[in-house]
Amino acid sequence: MSSQIAIQIVIGVAVLALLIYRQLRARPVSASVLRIMAILAAIGLYQAVQYFHGNGRPTGTTVYVALGGSLVLAAVFAVFRAMTVRLFVTDGQVWQQGSWLTAVLWVAALATHLGYDAVIGQHKDLAGVGSATVLLYLAVSFGIQRVIVQQRAHRLQPAAGFGPGQPAGGPFG
């Protein structure tokens, strides 16, 4: 394993630890966390481009299908994780808190991503795709989970007594 791949995996694990820590804490649902997702996506895209183009690797259909398969896994895990996040209303504001199952699904998602990388890495042109795209994977998974949680929170807002023009404190307030 090259040192660059090892560094990318360490960064991915550190980001995952931060995501899990933040999700296990009770906090208001807000759109501001989308900034984190955007930053992860930008760094992840940069790393992916560096990997594919900077290393002179072929970028044919096989590579894009492999990357697409990885991102589909990210989306599937995101949907399941989003359903494990508890939403509750306190003082007219929608709050969220992940559970132990949320954390387990995060770890399983990263393990699946790296396992997928090991399987597709048997193809010489695809070796290391997973480690090079781990932040992009986390960004997509986190982003889809956030969108689902925000939609769930938005549905709770009328029950919390929000009316037109009132600050929601939820996904858009």
C-alpha positions, 0 to 999 in steps of 0.5 A: 500500500502506498503512503498516499493511499494510507494517508487517504484511509487515515483521513477517511477514518478520522472524518468518519470518527468526527461524523459519528461523534457529531451524530451521536450528540443531540443537536438542532436540525439545520442546513448549516451542516451542508457546508461540511458535506460540501467541503468533504465533497470538494476535497473528495472530488479533488482526491479522485481527480488526482488519483485518476488523472494525476497518476496517469490511470485510465479513466474508461467506462470501467472506472466510472462504473466502479465509482458509480457502484461505490456511490450507490453503496453510499446512498443505500447506507445513507437511507438506512442510517437516516431512519435510525436518527431520532427526531424530537421537538424541544421548545419549538425546534426540531432536534436530532440524535443518532443512535448506536445503530447509526454509528454501527451503520457508519462503520459498516458503510466504510468497511463495505466501501473498503471491501468493495475496493478490495474486490474491484481492486483485483482489476489492475486499472481499479486498484486503490479506487476506494481509498482514493475516493473515501472522502467523496464516498463519505460526502455522498453518504452524509449528504443523502442522509442529511437530506432525508433527515431534513425532510423528516424534520420538515414534516415534524415542523407543523406538529411543532406549531410552526406557522407561515413566516415563523422561524422553523429552526429546522432544515430551512430556518 
